[in-house]
Amino acid sequence: MGIGRFVYTPILPLMTAHAGVSAHGAASLATANYAGYLAGALAGAGWPRLARSTAACRASLLLLIVSLAAMPLVHNVSGWVALRGLGGFGSALVFVIAVNLMLEHLRGHPSHLAGWGFGGVGAGIALSAVLVLSTSDWRVAWWAAAATAAVLTAAAWSLRAAEPQAPSPTDRMPARPAHGRFSLLMSSYTLEGVGYIIAGTFLVAAVPQDAPQWLGGGTWLVVGLATVPSAALWAALSGRWSHPALLTFALLAQAAGIAVAAVVGDVTAALVGAVLFGGTFIGVSTLALAAGRMLRYPRAVALLTAGYSVGQMLGPTVVAPTLHDGYRLALVVGASVVLAAALVAALMRIVGRQPHGLVGDPEIAHVRGESVDDGTHCGPVVVAPPHQRPGPHR
């Protein structure tokens, strides 16, 4: 899923140089992928049986491979838009289903194990960077991505559902909606969707043309490597600090990383920005969904996923007027939006305290309509069992 969703970012400079893709065409392809992802995420959130179907997971994996392999066979923006939309739809279903199945098997195990599972997205990002660094032909890059995805699909083919378990007393606790705090969380997470996707799409393309040739693909490789351990790290930290506090800190770090990469523009700044971006974007999703689920708000995961996905669709459109002179101004806008998300998240801590809980436990399977999803990349969450709950949050 990490390859299918994110290989477009390091390939974009090659397509711009050799396939005639304009900045506005690049934004259209990105938007199509996010629209497909939104459709797949909503399908998984609204159809619980689909969200745990191994057959649907396998079909989605095959769809991802086909969407990657067909990109070099098309020679116009409308065809690429259709393929990236299909790829986004498949990516969402693969994530939703694979995470559900993984967490069913990890029920009762330490939460950091689920975090390492989410790190597979980062491994896919890193692999996509390596694939693109090894070639200067955009067609070869797409075919290499499809071949690698096929190998990983073979490895994932045997993933199956775990034996169902009886609901715990916590699963039956009545929800008491916290409208004010959830509205703040929803606003923050939607803003993060806008800002994160601007960086996720244009971070590599914004590397100056006079920079070393390896820097574009190397930046994306660093993003992937930083992403691999990030979810496990944020899951561990959530046992000591509240989700609003961690969410605010992660968003501030992400905004700083995007701004440094945009404003400074040298090799060091690009790599520092890549580390901060890769180390936070999955953590932000994990923490936001954890906070929403523990607020006991009805359909919190589905609502947050929808807001985040809408934000991703808006991101390229918001910065489209700035793309006539490169991508760095777009990153400045992205950093500003993420900073706004951090300020809104900070208000959650002022409005009221967050219930205790840990990231990474399975979504409550017996609450109708609450299936696992992230909107990009991350985790299903729920209040931890009593024996796993941490001490007072700082």
LOPA-520194 format. One line per field, with one value per residue (C-alpha): residue in one letter; x, y, z. Coordinates in steps of 0.25 Angstrom, whole numbers, m for minus. Layout:
<atoms>
r	(a/...)
east	(X/...)
north	(Y/...)
up	(Z/...)
</atoms>
This chain:
<atoms>
r	(m/g/i/g/r/f/v/y/t/p/i/l/p/l/m/t/a/h/a/g/v/s/a/h/g/a/a/s/l/a/t/a/n/y/a/g/y/l/a/g/a/l/a/g/a/g/w/p/r/l/a/r/s/t/a/a/c/r/a/s/l/l/l/l/i/v/s/l/a/a/m/p/l/v/h/n/v/s/g/w/v/a/l/r/g/l/g/g/f/g/s/a/l/v/f/v/i/a/v/n/l/m/l/e/h/l/r/g/h/p/s/h/l/a/g/w/g/f/g/g/v/g/a/g/i/a/l/s/a/v/l/v/l/s/t/s/d/w/r/v/a/w/w/a/a/a/a/t/a/a/v/l/t/a/a/a/w/s/l/r/a/a/e/p/q/a/p/s/p/t/d/r/m/p/a/r/p/a/h/g/r/f/s/l/l/m/s/s/y/t/l/e/g/v/g/y/i/i/a/g/t/f/l/v/a/a/v/p/q/d/a/p/q/w/l/g/g/g/t/w/l/v/v/g/l/a/t/v/p/s/a/a/l/w/a/a/l/s/g/r/w/s/h/p/a/l/l/t/f/a/l/l/a/q/a/a/g/i/a/v/a/a/v/v/g/d/v/t/a/a/l/v/g/a/v/l/f/g/g/t/f/i/g/v/s/t/l/a/l/a/a/g/r/m/l/r/y/p/r/a/v/a/l/l/t/a/g/y/s/v/g/q/m/l/g/p/t/v/v/a/p/t/l/h/d/g/y/r/l/a/l/v/v/g/a/s/v/v/l/a/a/a/l/v/a/a/l/m/r/i/v/g/r/q/p/h/g/l/v/g/d/p/e/i/a/h/v/r/g/e/s/v/d/d/g/t/h/c/g/p/v/v/v/a/p/p/h/q/r/p/g/p/h/r)
east	(0/12/17/4/0/13/22/16/23/37/33/26/39/43/29/30/43/40/25/21/13/10/9/m6/m6/2/m8/m20/m13/m11/m26/m31/m23/m29/m43/m41/m35/m47/m57/m49/m49/m63/m67/m58/m64/m79/m78/m72/m72/m64/m54/m51/m51/m39/m44/m46/m32/m26/m35/m30/m16/m17/m24/m12/m3/m11/m12/3/7/m3/3/14/3/m5/0/m10/m14/m29/m24/m14/m25/m33/m22/m18/m33/m33/m20/m25/m38/m30/m20/m31/m37/m24/m21/m34/m35/m20/m20/m33/m28/m14/m21/m30/m17/m10/m22/m16/m2/7/2/16/14/3/11/22/11/7/22/20/14/28/35/27/31/46/45/38/49/60/53/52/67/71/66/64/52/39/33/43/40/25/28/38/28/17/27/31/16/14/25/19/5/10/16/3/m7/m8/m13/m26/m36/m34/m44/m55/m55/m66/m68/m63/m71/m63/m69/m83/m80/m90/m84/m86/m83/m73/m77/m68/m55/m59/m62/m48/m42/m49/m45/m30/m30/m36/m26/m15/m21/m19/m5/0/m4/3/16/14/11/21/33/42/38/41/56/64/68/83/83/90/83/81/74/60/59/68/59/47/56/58/43/41/52/47/32/36/38/29/15/22/29/16/8/19/18/3/4/11/5/m9/m13/m16/m2/5/m4/0/15/15/7/17/29/23/20/34/40/31/35/50/50/42/49/64/64/78/82/82/69/63/67/63/50/48/52/41/31/33/34/20/10/6/7/m3/m13/m11/m12/m24/m32/m29/m33/m47/m49/m47/m56/m67/m73/m82/m75/m63/m53/m62/m65/m50/m46/m56/m51/m36/m39/m47/m35/m26/m34/m34/m19/m15/m26/m23/m8/m11/m10/4/9/13/26/30/26/33/22/12/20/20/5/5/13/4/m8/m1/2/m12/m16/m6/m12/m26/m21/m15/m29/m34/m25/m31/m45/m44/m36/m35/m39/m28/m24/m14/m12/m12/m22/m33/m45/m57/m63/m77/m80/m88/m82/m68/m59/m44/m38/m28/m31/m16/m9/m13/m18/m30/m31/m39/m39/m29/m34/m33/m20/m13/m17/m6/m4/m9/m6/4)
north	(0/9/7/8/21/29/25/36/46/43/39/53/60/50/51/66/66/55/53/67/67/82/86/87/73/68/74/67/54/56/60/48/38/45/45/30/28/35/26/14/19/22/8/1/10/8/m7/m14/m28/m22/m16/m30/m38/m45/m46/m31/m29/m38/m32/m18/m22/m27/m14/m6/m14/m12/3/4/m5/3/17/16/11/23/36/47/53/48/34/36/42/30/21/29/29/14/13/22/13/0/7/10/m3/m10/m1/m3/m18/m21/m13/m19/m33/m29/m24/m36/m44/m34/m33/m33/m31/m19/m7/m4/m17/m10/2/m6/m12/2/5/m4/9/15/3/5/19/16/5/14/24/13/9/23/26/14/19/32/27/29/17/8/14/11/m3/m6/m1/m11/m22/m19/m18/m32/m38/m32/m36/m51/m49/m43/m53/m63/m52/m57/m52/m57/m64/m55/m51/m48/m33/m28/m19/m7/m10/m8/5/16/27/42/51/63/72/83/75/67/79/84/71/69/83/81/67/73/84/74/66/79/82/68/65/78/73/59/62/73/71/64/73/85/81/92/88/92/82/69/59/49/59/57/42/43/52/43/31/38/41/26/22/32/27/12/14/26/20/10/22/31/19/17/32/32/24/36/48/52/51/66/69/59/63/78/75/65/76/87/78/75/89/93/82/86/101/98/90/101/113/109/99/94/79/79/86/76/64/71/74/59/54/63/60/45/44/51/49/35/38/50/41/30/41/48/35/31/44/43/29/31/43/33/41/33/29/37/29/30/45/48/39/47/60/56/51/63/72/63/66/81/82/82/91/101/103/102/117/117/106/115/118/104/97/104/114/102/96/109/109/95/98/109/100/90/101/105/90/90/103/96/83/92/97/83/83/96/92/79/67/55/41/32/21/15/16/3/m6/m12/m3/m7/m18/m17/m3/m2/6/8/0/2/13/24/33/32/23/20/13/8/12/10/11/1/m10/m7/m14/m7/7/17/26/41/48/60)
up	(0/3/m11/m18/m11/m10/m22/m30/m21/m25/m40/m41/m45/m55/m61/m61/m68/m78/m80/m81/m68/m64/m49/m51/m57/m45/m36/m43/m42/m27/m25/m33/m24/m12/m17/m20/m6/0/m7/m2/12/13/7/17/28/24/21/33/26/14/24/29/15/11/m3/m4/1/m10/m21/m16/m16/m30/m34/m28/m37/m49/m47/m45/m57/m67/m64/m75/m85/m84/m90/m86/m73/m73/m74/m62/m54/m56/m52/m40/m35/m36/m29/m18/m16/m15/m5/4/4/6/18/24/23/26/38/43/41/47/60/62/62/72/82/96/91/93/85/80/71/64/62/55/46/42/39/27/20/23/17/5/4/5/m5/m15/m13/m16/m28/m34/m30/m38/m51/m59/m68/m62/m69/m63/m50/m51/m56/m45/m34/m40/m40/m25/m21/m28/m20/m7/m11/m12/2/8/1/12/22/29/40/54/62/67/82/91/94/107/117/111/98/103/110/106/98/103/92/95/83/87/88/76/67/70/67/54/50/54/46/34/34/35/23/15/20/20/6/0/6/3/m12/m14/m4/m15/m26/m18/m17/m25/m39/m36/m24/m25/m34/m23/m13/m19/m17/m5/2/0/4/17/19/18/27/38/36/39/54/56/59/70/76/77/82/93/97/98/110/117/111/107/92/90/96/87/75/77/78/66/57/61/58/44/41/45/36/24/26/27/14/7/12/14/2/3/5/20/21/11/19/33/27/22/36/43/32/32/47/49/38/42/57/55/49/60/71/65/63/77/83/75/79/93/93/91/80/71/58/62/53/40/42/45/33/24/29/27/13/9/14/5/m7/m4/m2/m17/m21/m10/m15/m30/m31/m25/m35/m46/m40/m35/m22/m11/m8/m8/3/11/10/15/27/30/30/39/48/49/52/63/69/68/75/86/89/92/104/109/107/115/119/110/115/118/107/98/83/75/81/72/69/76/67/73/71/58/47/54/45/45/36/35/24/20/28/41/52/58/73/85/100/106/115/130/132/121/124/128/140/140/127/128)
</atoms>
